């Protein structure tokens, strides 16, 4: 049985005050094959599911769960968004799969069609300022590999990020 172990919110800071105006939400489920399901947040607050699921390779060093999610659903907040859009367009033209399809069809493995463009986009996104905000909530019972992958990926991003952990009841 799968269980929800982490939630990722991506969005922009509102013009006044704190917090976030989310543009995308992803839920990480574990059990069997760990996977991220993503939703885009409409202006009215409703969620529209992004087709497919992303199974991040946690054995990959480094692992890219948040970076890949940003490339697939929220790259417009990056300082190099135009460059990322160009790479996405080239991947679509040459391989019939942009970053969204690449991530949510889980074809991000070394040697897969378009991997070079995807790898370059990962590097570009992580080496330039990301103007959006990223908030990650991790269940304390989440597998250690999930927590480590998320924390390490957040450290590599030049973005305002916050990590939350569910409080545990005092015994």
VOBA-1610 file (N, C-alpha, C; in pm, whole numbers, padded with zeros to 5 digits, always signed):
BEGIN
Unk+00084-00118+00000Unk+00000+00000+00000Unk+00088+00124+00000Unk+00053+00221-00082Unk+00129+00346-00091Unk+00085+00442+00018Unk+00180+00524+00063Unk+00146+00627+00160Unk+00212+00758+00120Unk+00145+00867+00153Unk+00196+01000+00124Unk+00309+01032+00221Unk+00429+01062+00169Unk+00545+01088+00255Unk+00600+01229+00241Unk+00564+01301+00136Unk+00613+01437+00118Unk+00519+01514+00026Unk+00518+01645+00046Unk+00440+01736-00038Unk+00532+01850-00078Unk+00530+01886-00206Unk+00611+01997-00256Unk+00515+02102-00314Unk+00530+02227-00269Unk+00453+02339-00324Unk+00552+02432-00394Unk+00514+02478-00512Unk+00596+02571-00589Unk+00509+02690-00624Unk+00563+02809-00610Unk+00483+02926-00645Unk+00562+03054-00636Unk+00488+03162-00627Unk+00548+03295-00621Unk+00508+03362-00491Unk+00590+03455-00447Unk+00556+03535-00329Unk+00449+03635-00369Unk+00346+03652-00285Unk+00246+03754-00317Unk+00307+03893-00306Unk+00249+03994-00372Unk+00308+04127-00372Unk+00324+04187-00232Unk+00232+04159-00143Unk+00239+04211-00007Unk+00224+04095+00090Unk+00308+04093+00192Unk+00296+03989+00294Unk+00381+03869+00264Unk+00370+03770+00350Unk+00449+03649+00335Unk+00369+03539+00270Unk+00426+03424+00273Unk+00358+03307+00219Unk+00390+03281+00073Unk+00297+03213+00009Unk+00319+03170-00129Unk+00185+03163-00201Unk+00187+03199-00326Unk+00073+03178-00415Unk+00113+03058-00500Unk+00065+02937-00465Unk+00113+02818-00535Unk+00066+02810-00680Unk+00157+02763-00766Unk+00124+02737-00906Unk+00127+02588-00935Unk+00194+02512-00847Unk+00201+02367-00865Unk+00217+02301-00729Unk+00161+02182-00718Unk+00170+02101-00597Unk+00205+01959-00641Unk+00294+01894-00566Unk+00327+01755-00596Unk+00320+01674-00468Unk+00268+01553-00478Unk+00260+01461-00366Unk+00351+01342-00394Unk+00437+01310-00298Unk+00530+01197-00312Unk+00473+01079-00233Unk+00447+00971-00304Unk+00396+00849-00243Unk+00505+00744-00242Unk+00513+00669-00134Unk+00607+00557-00123Unk+00527+00430-00101Unk+00589+00321-00135Unk+00524+00190-00125Unk+00531+00128-00263Unk+00605+00021-00276Unk+00630-00031-00411Unk+00731+00060-00477Unk+00689+00131-00579Unk+00776+00227-00647Unk+00738+00366-00600Unk+00834+00439-00543Unk+00809+00576-00500Unk+00784+00663-00621Unk+00686+00753-00609Unk+00654+00837-00724Unk+00595+00970-00680Unk+00614+01070-00765Unk+00556+01202-00746Unk+00440+01220-00843Unk+00327+01265-00791Unk+00213+01303-00873Unk+00203+01455-00862Unk+00185+01522-00975Unk+00186+01668-00975Unk+00051+01723-01020Unk+00024+01843-00970Unk-00099+01915-01002Unk-00064+02060-01028Unk-00125+02119-01130Unk-00112+02262-01152Unk-00230+02329-01081Unk-00204+02443-01018Unk-00307+02515-00943Unk-00363+02624-01033Unk-00493+02618-01060Unk-00560+02717-01144Unk-00583+02845-01064Unk-00618+02952-01133Unk-00643+03082-01068Unk-00752+03072-00962Unk-00849+02983-00981Unk-00958+02968-00883Unk-00922+02872-00770Unk-00797+02821-00771Unk-00750+02731-00666Unk-00774+02584-00692Unk-00842+02552-00800Unk-00865+02411-00832Unk-00735+02348-00883Unk-00725+02217-00867Unk-00605+02143-00909Unk-00632+02065-01036Unk-00539+02075-01130Unk-00547+01996-01253Unk-00428+01901-01256Unk-00456+01773-01258Unk-00351+01671-01251Unk-00266+01670-01376Unk-00135+01667-01359Unk-00041+01650-01470Unk-00039+01501-01501Unk-00065+01463-01626Unk-00067+01319-01657Unk+00066+01251-01628Unk+00060+01128-01586Unk+00179+01048-01558Unk+00225+01062-01414Unk+00337+01002-01386Unk+00397+01007-01253Unk+00548+01008-01270Unk+00617+01062-01172Unk+00764+01069-01177Unk+00819+00983-01065Unk+00903+00889-01101Unk+00969+00803-01003Unk+01116+00844-00997Unk+01151+00938-00907Unk+01290+00984-00900Unk+01385+00870-00866Unk+01502+00874-00927Unk+01604+00774-00898Unk+01681+00820-00775Unk+01648+00764-00660Unk+01712+00806-00535Unk+01853+00753-00521Unk+01890+00656-00605Unk+02026+00604-00603Unk+02120+00690-00686Unk+02063+00775-00771Unk+02143+00865-00853Unk+02211+00966-00761Unk+02337+00996-00788Unk+02409+01091-00704Unk+02462+01204-00792Unk+02399+01320-00790Unk+02288+01358-00704Unk+02154+01318-00763Unk+02053+01319-00679Unk+01916+01294-00722Unk+01849+01429-00747Unk+01754+01434-00840Unk+01696+01561-00885Unk+01544+01570-00869Unk+01484+01525-00761Unk+01337+01526-00757Unk+01275+01665-00769Unk+01329+01764-00700Unk+01271+01899-00704Unk+01310+01968-00834Unk+01434+01958-00876Unk+01479+02020-01000Unk+01396+01971-01118Unk+01375+01840-01127Unk+01296+01785-01237Unk+01151+01832-01230Unk+01097+01840-01109Unk+00961+01890-01093Unk+00951+02035-01142Unk+01048+02118-01107Unk+01048+02258-01152Unk+01059+02267-01303Unk+01144+02184-01364Unk+01157+02185-01510Unk+01025+02147-01577Unk+00953+02055-01517Unk+00832+02002-01578Unk+00710+02093-01560Unk+00700+02161-01444Unk+00575+02233-01417Unk+00593+02380-01378Unk+00714+02428-01352Unk+00726+02566-01304Unk+00858+02631-01339Unk+00906+02611-01460Unk+01035+02670-01495Unk+01026+02820-01522Unk+00904+02873-01537Unk+00888+03016-01566Unk+00939+03105-01453Unk+00958+03051-01334Unk+01010+03130-01223Unk+01163+03140-01223Unk+01228+03069-01314Unk+01375+03070-01319Unk+01425+03195-01389Unk+01541+03244-01344Unk+01605+03358-01410Unk+01644+03323-01553Unk+01660+03196-01585Unk+01696+03153-01721Unk+01579+03079-01787Unk+01457+03122-01757Unk+01339+03054-01810Unk+01340+03048-01963Unk+01383+03157-02030Unk+01386+03156-02176Unk+01481+03048-02228Unk+01596+03035-02165Unk+01693+02933-02205Unk+01633+02793-02184Unk+01566+02774-02070Unk+01504+02644-02041Unk+01392+02615-02142Unk+01315+02717-02178Unk+01210+02698-02279Unk+01271+02660-02415Unk+01385+02723-02448Unk+01453+02689-02574Unk+01499+02544-02573Unk+01558+02500-02463Unk+01602+02360-02453Unk+01483+02265-02463Unk+01370+02303-02401Unk+01249+02222-02407Unk+01199+02212-02551Unk+01199+02325-02622Unk+01155+02327-02762Unk+01244+02239-02848Unk+01375+02247-02826Unk+01468+02163-02903Unk+01446+02015-02873Unk+01421+01983-02746Unk+01395+01842-02710Unk+01268+01793-02778Unk+01166+01877-02781Unk+01040+01840-02847Unk+01061+01819-02997Unk+01137+01910-03059Unk+01160+01901-03203Unk+01242+01777-03238Unk+01342+01746-03157Unk+01432+01635-03190Unk+01386+01499-03138Unk+01313+01497-03026Unk+01281+01368-02962Unk+01133+01350-02931Unk+01049+01445-02974Unk+00905+01437-02949Unk+00870+01428-02801Unk+00957+01479-02715Unk+00929+01479-02572Unk+00999+01597-02506Unk+00919+01687-02450Unk+00975+01798-02374Unk+01002+01753-02232Unk+01037+01848-02147Unk+01076+01814-02010Unk+00959+01756-01931Unk+00837+01806-01953Unk+00723+01751-01881Unk+00705+01602-01913Unk+00706+01570-02041Unk+00691+01430-02079Unk+00809+01347-02031Unk+00928+01403-02040Unk+01048+01330-01998Unk+01037+01294-01849Unk+00999+01392-01767Unk+00991+01368-01623Unk+00874+01275-01591Unk+00756+01305-01642Unk+00638+01229-01600Unk+00617+01101-01678Unk+00703+01075-01776Unk+00707+00941-01837Unk+00827+00865-01782Unk+00898+00924-01685Unk+01014+00866-01617Unk+01123+00818-01713Unk+01145+00894-01818Unk+01250+00859-01914Unk+01371+00950-01897Unk+01414+00974-01773Unk+01524+01066-01750Unk+01657+00994-01729Unk+01662+00868-01762Unk+01782+00789-01739Unk+01891+00824-01841Unk+02016+00808-01798Unk+02131+00830-01884Unk+02114+00748-02012Unk+02135+00813-02125Unk+02127+00744-02253Unk+01989+00746-02315Unk+01887+00789-02243Unk+01754+00796-02301Unk+01749+00913-02400Unk+01656+00906-02495Unk+01644+01012-02595Unk+01624+01147-02528Unk+01704+01244-02566Unk+01692+01378-02513Unk+01756+01399-02377Unk+01826+01298-02325Unk+01884+01311-02192Unk+01982+01429-02185Unk+02059+01452-02290Unk+02157+01560-02290Unk+02093+01696-02267Unk+01983+01723-02337Unk+01911+01850-02319Unk+01854+01858-02177Unk+01802+01748-02127Unk+01746+01746-01992Unk+01856+01771-01889Unk+01970+01707-01908Unk+02082+01726-01814Unk+02130+01871-01817Unk+02138+01929-01937Unk+02179+02070-01947Unk+02078+02160-01877Unk+01950+02131-01894Unk+01847+02212-01829Unk+01856+02202-01677Unk+01881+02081-01627Unk+01901+02065-01482Unk+02014+02155-01434Unk+02125+02151-01505Unk+02243+02231-01467Unk+02212+02380-01472Unk+02144+02423-01578Unk+02108+02565-01592Unk+02016+02609-01479Unk+01914+02529-01449Unk+01819+02566-01345Unk+01887+02576-01209Unk+01977+02482-01179Unk+02042+02481-01048Unk+02152+02585-01035Unk+02205+02635-01146Unk+02315+02731-01135Unk+02270+02877-01151Unk+02141+02899-01168Unk+02089+03034-01180Unk+01977+03055-01078Unk+01954+03179-01043Unk+01853+03216-00944Unk+01715+03167-00987Unk+01645+03107-00893Unk+01506+03067-00912Unk+01422+03163-00830Unk+01343+03246-00896Unk+01269+03353-00830Unk+01145+03304-00757Unk+01096+03188-00794Unk+00979+03133-00726Unk+01017+03079-00590Unk+00919+03036-00516Unk+00941+02976-00384Unk+00910+02828-00390Unk+00983+02753-00309Unk+00963+02609-00300Unk+00947+02573-00153Unk+00837+02505-00120Unk+00814+02458+00017Unk+00795+02308+00012Unk+00865+02238+00100Unk+00861+02093+00104Unk+00822+02047+00244Unk+00721+01964+00251Unk+00682+01903+00377Unk+00711+01755+00372Unk+00785+01705+00472Unk+00825+01565+00474Unk+00772+01500+00601Unk+00707+01387+00586Unk+00658+01311+00700Unk+00778+01252+00774Unk+00779+01257+00907Unk+00893+01200+00980Unk+00912+01050+00955Unk+00807+00983+00912Unk+00818+00839+00881Unk+00861+00813+00737Unk+00890+00919+00663Unk+00935+00901+00524Unk+01065+00823+00521Unk+01086+00743+00419Unk+01215+00674+00407Unk+01330+00774+00407Unk+01439+00737+00470Unk+01556+00824+00480Unk+01603+00871+00343Unk+01598+00783+00244Unk+01645+00820+00110Unk+01561+00934+00052Unk+01433+00936+00080Unk+01346+01044+00031Unk+01384+01176+00097Unk+01396+01175+00229Unk+01432+01296+00303Unk+01567+01350+00259Unk+01664+01262+00243Unk+01798+01305+00201Unk+01797+01363+00060Unk+01726+01297-00031Unk+01722+01344-00170Unk+01659+01482-00178Unk+01549+01502-00107Unk+01483+01633-00108Unk+01572+01740-00047Unk+01633+01711+00068Unk+01718+01809+00135Unk+01839+01846+00049Unk+01904+01746-00009Unk+02022+01773-00093Unk+01984+01853-00217Unk+01869+01821-00277Unk+01827+01895-00395Unk+01793+02039-00360Unk+01727+02062-00248Unk+01695+02199-00206Unk+01823+02280-00183Unk+01927+02218-00129Unk+02054+02288-00106Unk+02118+02334-00236Unk+02099+02259-00343Unk+02160+02296-00472Unk+02085+02407-00543Unk+01961+02432-00507Unk+01881+02535-00574Unk+01912+02672-00516Unk+01926+02769-00604Unk+01942+02909-00561Unk+01802+02969-00560Unk+01725+02932-00456Unk+01585+02971-00447Unk+01544+02985-00302Unk+01444+03069-00277Unk+01389+03071-00142Unk+01316+02939-00117Unk+01364+02863-00022Unk+01303+02733+00007Unk+01275+02722+00156Unk+01181+02638+00187Unk+01151+02608+00327Unk+01114+02460+00334Unk+01158+02395+00440Unk+01127+02254+00459Unk+01050+02240+00590Unk+00942+02166+00585Unk+00860+02141+00703Unk+00861+01993+00736Unk+00847+01962+00862Unk+00830+01824+00904Unk+00707+01818+00991Unk+00626+01715+00970Unk+00504+01700+01050Unk+00541+01686+01197Unk+00477+01762+01283Unk+00507+01747+01427Unk+00464+01609+01474Unk+00541+01553+01565Unk+00505+01424+01623Unk+00451+01447+01763Unk+00348+01372+01801Unk+00292+01392+01934Unk+00392+01351+02042Unk+00393+01427+02149Unk+00481+01396+02264Unk+00422+01275+02337Unk+00505+01181+02373Unk+00458+01059+02436Unk+00460+01072+02580
//
